[in-house]
Each structure stands twice: as C-alpha cells, then as structure tokens.
C-alpha cells in the first residue's frame, strides 16, 4: 500500500511539473478568452499569447550544409569532420512518422531561427505541397523544381526550376506589377551572352520557336507589329510643304542626312526606335513619290516642247 501511494504521488508530481512547464492556463490572463492557451519554453511566470506558443532560447545547429543567411555561419571541420550550420536561436516543431524515422534529421521541421521562418523537409527527395482550394504549389525534392498552378503537375523536358501552370480558362501564367518607378518588371541575368533569356514556343512540346531574346540583346521573332498613331499620309495633303529640289540638296549637303531624320550620331546616342524609324522611312517614301510625280510632269512638258521644236515648219 505504501509503494502504491508513493507511485501515485510521483506520477502526480511529474504531471504537475509537465503541466507547469507548458504554461497551460484557462485563458490569456484577462478572463476574456475561454480557450486554453499553451506555451512551451516561454519561461516561468510568462503567459502564452496564442493558443499554442513555442518559444526558443537556444541555437539550432545541424550537421548538414544548407542555405545560409543572416547570422547563420557554416563552420567546416578539419579533415573528415562534418560541416555544422548554426541557424541561431530557434524555436522548432518536428513532424515525423514510421516511414521517415524519428531522428534529428528525419521528417520535416517548422522553425523560426533568428528572424527567419523556415519549413524544411529533411527527407532526401521528399516534397512540400502548399494547397488551398485547387491553388497549389509543389516543391519537388527529386527534381529540385517548383510547380505552381492547378492540381495537375506535368514533368517534361521543358520543365524548369520554376514552372507555372495556368489551368483556368481566364488566367495569365504570370502577372508582374511594380508599385514604384525605376523598378524592373522582370530582371534576367544569364551566364553567357549567347544564351536565351526568353524563349516563346508555339503550342505543344515540339512547337517552333516563335520568339527569343538573348542575353546579348539580340531579338528573334517571326513577325513584328507596332501601333503607330500618326501614319504619314499627311504628306499627300495639299497644305504639306514639300521642299524644293534645291532646298533638299542644300539641306543634305549641310547636314549629311535627310530632313526630319535623326543623324547617325543621334541614333548612336539614343538608339533606334524601329517603329518610329519605319514611320519616318514611309514619310520619305511618300515624299519621294511626290518628287517622282513632279519629275513626270516636267518630263511631259519637255517632251511636248521637243515635239514642237522637231515638228516641220510646214506642218501645222
């Protein structure tokens, strides 16, 4: 009987200590919240502020190289010693099962290290899936790729490090919007100038390459369309002031380029707007047409005069 009493007392003490370590209280201390708040590691006398609060007080060190940021400094050992990564002061929750095992490097960890929040699947080749009502993001460990979009993820030779699947009938693949001037909507840096920074294919995996931009700034396209609001048909209006031949000749001799066309020096400094250049070339083509028509009238006048001169004096 004495042993039984002692055992029951010991269990009661252990249960009481564990209960106190978790800071279980009936509410948040104000008497306003009927839900239980539980704190782990927040210290004696402190009250948890959430339904479940996990508070870290010691550094998390892992014997595995990983992504290092902030104050996380990997320290390589000498010889065959392993590499340890110190992630700093951390609070963490470990999730394991009978397949992963339950060691330090098994399962998944949800942790807050310093000011950095991490969800880490420690299983080699394991995945992480984030899902909400058909919107999914899959981090695939085996292929080291990220897929986002609908529920079906296809893996093919076109897959990249990051893949977007627009499954809805009215949905863009990626929409980028900046909130301040001076920012890039899309910034791409390639390893070599000959690499394609952007490639666009027609439908199907074996589709023809329709558009490409290389890192060197070269653009490949099947068709180029520009919207110009001022096609130069104004040249054919009666009030359009076409330069005389003598004025045109004098302008070219002095400036070494056509009127209303930027000089080679200007194009070198500011670049060439292909749409505007095509508009100006059309303007010059229409002016050239008017010059040709003027020459045609002169030729007709000269021909008539020549016929009169060559006509026998007896013919009238």
C-alpha positions, 0 to 999 in steps of 0.5 A: 500500500505504501509503494502504491501511494508513493507511485501515485504521488510521483506520477502526480508530481511529474504531471504537475511539473509537465503541466507547469512547464507548458504554461497551460492556463484557462485563458490569456490572463484577462478572463476574456478568452475561454480557450486554453492557451499553451506555451512551451519554453516561454519561461516561468511566470510568462503567459502564452499569447496564442493558443499554442506558443513555442518559444526558443532560447537556444541555437539550432545547429545541424550537421548538414550544409544548407542555405545560409543567411543572416547570422547563420555561419557554416563552420567546416571541420578539419579533415573528415569532420562534418560541416555544422550550420548554426541557424541561431536561436530557434524555436522548432516543431518536428513532424515525423512518422514510421516511414521517415524515422524519428531522428534529428534529421528525419521528417520535416521541421517548422522553425523560426531561427533568428528572424527567419521562418523556415519549413524544411523537409529533411527527407532526401527527395521528399516534397512540400505541397502548399494547397488551398482550394485547387491553388497549389504549389509543389516543391519537388525534392527529386527534381529540385523544381517548383510547380505552381498552378492547378492540381495537375503537375506535368514533368517534361523536358521543358520543365524548369526550376520554376514552372507555372501552370495556368489551368483556368480558362481566364488566367495569365501564367504570370502577372508582374506589377511594380508599385514604384518607378525605376523598378524592373518588371522582370530582371534576367541575368544569364551566364553567357551572352549567347544564351536565351533569356526568353524563349516563346514556343508555339503550342505543344512540346515540339512547337517552333520557336516563335520568339527569343531574346538573348542575353546579348540583346539580340531579338528573334521573332517571326513577325513584328507589329507596332501601333503607330498613331500618326501614319504619314499620309499627311504628306499627300495633303495639299497644305504639306510643304514639300521642299524644293529640289534645291532646298533638299540638296542644300539641306543634305549637303549641310547636314549629311542626312535627310530632313526630319531624320535623326543623324547617325550620331543621334541614333548612336546616342539614343538608339533606334526606335524601329517603329518610329524609324519605319514611320519616318522611312514611309514619310520619305517614301511618300515624299519621294513619290511626290518628287517622282510625280513632279519629275513626270510632269516636267518630263511631259512638258519637255517632251511636248516642247521637243515635239514642237521644236522637231515638228516641220515648219510646214506642218501645222 
